[in-house]
């Protein structure tokens, strides 16, 4: 499910088809792991901080400088 969400994000951002599956699976796994760590945190993390961290996980620019 999360890799499907990541796939949709990549499609909306016109990410190259050739790498889309690999990247979506990686991002899906990263999002799931992030959610599990947030849920298991010994002390609650403020929602605003969680949102900021999540936005770092999925940056606006997926192109980066490396090809």
N, C-alpha and C positions, 0 to 999 in steps of 0.2 A: 504494500500500500504506500509506504513512504517513498520507495523508489519511483512509483507512479506519480506521486506528487512532484518529486524532483524532476522527473521526465517532463511533466507539464511546464514547470518553470523553465527548463532548458528549451523547450519548443517555443514558448512565448518570447524567449530572448534570442531566438534564431541561432542557437548553439549548433555547431556542425553535427550532422547526422551520424557521421562515422564514429564519433566518440560519445554520443549521447547515452547509449546504454550503459557503458562502463561508468561514466560520470554520474548518471542517475542512481545506479546501484551504490556507488561510493557515498554520494550525498544522502541517500535514503538510510544507509547504515549509520552514517554520522549523526543524522537527525534522531534516529532511534536511540543510539547510545547517549546522546545529549539528554534526551527526555528521561531515560532511565537514571542517569546520574543526578539530574535535577530532582527527580522523585525520591531518590535514595539519600539525598543530602542530609547530614545529621542535623543541620539547622536550616529552616526554611529560607529560601533565597527570595528577595522581593521580586514581585512580578515585573517591575520595570527593568530590573537588572537581568532577569531571564530573557526578556524581549530583546534587550540590547545585545546580549550574548548570542541569541538566535540569529539576529540580523548580521552579526559578524560571521556566523556559520554559512549563511547564504548571502554573499556580497552582491552588490548591484552589478559589478563588472566581472563576469566569469571568463572573459577573454584572457586576462592577465598579460604578462609580458613574455611568457614562454610558449613556444609552439610545440 
